[in-house]
Amino acid sequence: MQVTKITDGSNANVVSKRKPLTPDEFQSEIDYLRSEKILRTMLKMGLISEDEFDKINKLNRQIFSPLYAQLTP
């Protein structure tokens, strides 16, 4: 493992250039997270298979277009 010491403080105040979510984007994000939680519960209870979970989750990502989904596999 390599450790790098940062001595120049110029990067300390980097501000994200990401714009705030619109109310619709925020709602879409919430809806996606809620649907994913329900799917995981169904998977855990054995109501759906892993394959079904993946297929439904893929469809949910298309429907809700969540920003969060870009971070997950």
N, C-alpha and C positions, 0 to 999 in steps of 0.2 A: 504494500500500500504506500502510495506517495502522498506526502502532506506538503502543501504549498502555503507559505506564509504570504499574506496579502499586506503589502506595506503602503501601497498607494490608496488613499481613501476616496479617490474619485468615483469609484463604483458604489460607494456606500449609500448614496442618495438617488439611486436609479429608480425612476418612476415608471410604472407599467404604462404602456401606451394603449392598453386595452380599454375600449369604451364600456361604460356601464351597461348592464343588461336592460333591455326594454321590459315593460311589464309582461308582454307576450312571451319573450324569451325566458324570463324568469318562471312563468307559469309552465312553460314547456319543460323546463329543467325539473321542476317539482313533480310534474306528471310522470316524467320518465323515471325519476328516482322512486316514486311511489309504485309504479308498475313493476320495476325491478325487484323491489322488496316483496311484493306479492308473489312474483314468479319464484323468488328464492324460497319463500315459505312453502309454495306448492311443491317445489323440487324436494325440499327437506322432508315433507310429509309423504312423498312418494306418489303424488298425484300426477306428476309429469316426469318424463325422462330427461336426462341430460341433453339429449339431442333435441327434444321438444323445447326445452328451456332456451337453448342456443338459437333455434329458429324463431321463437317468439321474441326473444330479446333483440335479434337482428331486425325484425319488423318494427319493434318499438323504437329502435334507433332511427329508422327511416321516417316513422310517423312523427316522433317528437323532436328530432334533430337536436338532441341535447349536446351542449358543449362538453359536459362531463364525460360523455361516452368516448370522446376523442382521447381521453386519458387512460381508458381501460381497454384491455384486450378484447 
